[in-house]
């Protein structure tokens, strides 16, 4: 049991490091454009102070933390050349503070506003059909 918990903790530390490495990769000039876009989106979402699906929603709340973020990280890492990713991981390991993403916060708030507006419009159309 202790070995399993240790491996999960190590995996969590690697995820945190890789998110910061992707944040660095999204700002580096040597990163390919497509990889920059994916790395930036994944890092912005992972570093955002709020989640797209709040954690208090049963099952779905943790779905983004357990599936969406790791799969996004894997995709971004595959798009970045291995030598660059090694450099970004080293730079991320040296970084003391965790960055936060205001862009991710803004994007998630805009998504929630758009979904709310769409739901309001659909409800209005249902109550008052044309």
C-alpha positions as CSV (number, residue, x, y, z in Angstrom):
1,X,0.0,0.0,0.0
2,X,2.8,2.4,0.9
3,X,4.5,1.8,-2.4
4,X,1.3,2.6,-4.3
5,X,0.8,5.9,-2.4
6,X,4.4,6.8,-3.1
7,X,4.0,6.2,-6.8
8,X,0.8,8.3,-6.9
9,X,2.6,11.2,-5.1
10,X,5.5,11.0,-7.5
11,X,3.0,11.0,-10.5
12,X,1.3,14.1,-9.0
13,X,4.6,15.9,-8.6
14,X,5.5,15.0,-12.2
15,X,2.1,16.4,-13.4
16,X,2.7,19.7,-11.5
17,X,6.2,20.0,-13.0
18,X,4.9,19.2,-16.5
19,X,2.2,21.9,-16.2
20,X,4.8,24.5,-15.3
21,X,7.0,23.2,-18.1
22,X,4.1,23.6,-20.6
23,X,3.6,27.1,-19.3
24,X,7.3,27.8,-20.1
25,X,7.0,26.1,-23.4
26,X,4.0,28.2,-24.5
27,X,6.2,31.3,-24.1
28,X,9.4,30.0,-25.6
29,X,10.3,31.0,-29.2
30,X,11.7,27.6,-30.1
31,X,8.4,25.8,-29.4
32,X,6.5,25.0,-32.6
33,X,3.3,27.1,-33.1
34,X,0.8,24.2,-32.8
35,X,2.6,22.9,-29.7
36,X,2.5,26.4,-28.2
37,X,-1.3,26.6,-28.7
38,X,-1.9,23.3,-27.1
39,X,0.6,23.8,-24.3
40,X,-0.8,27.3,-23.6
41,X,-4.4,26.0,-23.5
42,X,-3.5,23.1,-21.2
43,X,-1.3,25.2,-18.9
44,X,-3.9,28.0,-18.7
45,X,-6.6,25.5,-17.8
46,X,-4.5,23.6,-15.3
47,X,-3.2,26.8,-13.6
48,X,-6.6,28.5,-13.6
49,X,-7.9,29.2,-10.1
50,X,-11.4,27.8,-11.0
51,X,-12.4,24.6,-12.8
52,X,-14.7,24.3,-15.8
53,X,-16.6,21.6,-13.9
54,X,-16.7,22.5,-10.2
55,X,-15.3,19.7,-7.9
56,X,-18.5,19.6,-5.8
57,X,-20.4,18.0,-8.7
58,X,-20.3,14.3,-8.1
59,X,-18.0,12.3,-10.4
60,X,-17.9,14.9,-13.2
61,X,-16.2,17.4,-10.8
62,X,-13.1,15.3,-10.7
63,X,-13.2,14.1,-14.3
64,X,-11.3,17.1,-15.5
65,X,-8.6,16.7,-12.9
66,X,-8.2,13.0,-13.5
67,X,-8.7,12.7,-17.2
68,X,-8.8,16.0,-19.2
69,X,-5.7,17.6,-17.7
70,X,-3.4,14.5,-17.9
71,X,-4.5,13.7,-21.4
72,X,-4.0,17.4,-22.5
73,X,-0.5,17.3,-20.9
74,X,0.3,14.0,-22.8
75,X,-0.8,15.6,-26.1
76,X,1.2,18.7,-25.6
77,X,4.3,16.8,-24.5
78,X,4.1,14.7,-27.7
79,X,3.9,17.8,-29.8
80,X,7.0,19.4,-28.3
81,X,10.4,18.1,-29.4
82,X,12.0,15.9,-26.7
83,X,15.2,18.0,-26.3
84,X,13.1,21.1,-25.7
85,X,10.8,19.3,-23.3
86,X,13.8,18.1,-21.3
87,X,15.0,21.7,-21.1
88,X,11.5,23.0,-20.1
89,X,11.2,20.3,-17.4
90,X,14.6,21.3,-15.9
91,X,13.6,25.0,-15.9
92,X,10.2,24.1,-14.3
93,X,12.0,22.1,-11.5
94,X,14.1,25.1,-10.7
95,X,11.1,27.5,-10.5
96,X,10.1,28.1,-6.9
97,X,6.6,29.6,-7.2
98,X,3.7,28.2,-9.2
99,X,2.3,30.6,-11.8
100,X,-1.4,31.3,-12.0
101,X,-3.3,31.8,-15.2
102,X,-5.6,34.8,-15.5
103,X,-6.2,33.9,-19.1
104,X,-7.5,30.5,-18.0
105,X,-9.8,32.2,-15.4
106,X,-11.2,34.5,-18.0
107,X,-11.7,31.7,-20.5
108,X,-13.6,29.6,-18.0
109,X,-15.7,32.5,-16.9
110,X,-16.6,33.3,-20.5
111,X,-17.5,29.6,-21.2
112,X,-19.8,29.6,-18.1
113,X,-21.4,32.9,-19.2
114,X,-22.0,31.5,-22.7
115,X,-23.5,28.3,-21.4
116,X,-25.7,30.3,-19.0
117,X,-26.8,32.6,-21.8
118,X,-27.6,29.6,-24.1
119,X,-29.5,27.8,-21.3
120,X,-31.5,31.0,-20.7
121,X,-32.3,31.4,-24.3
122,X,-33.4,27.7,-24.6
123,X,-35.5,28.1,-21.5
124,X,-37.1,31.2,-22.9
125,X,-37.8,29.5,-26.2
126,X,-39.4,26.6,-24.3
127,X,-41.6,28.7,-22.2
128,X,-42.6,31.1,-25.0
129,X,-42.5,29.2,-28.2
130,X,-42.8,31.2,-31.4
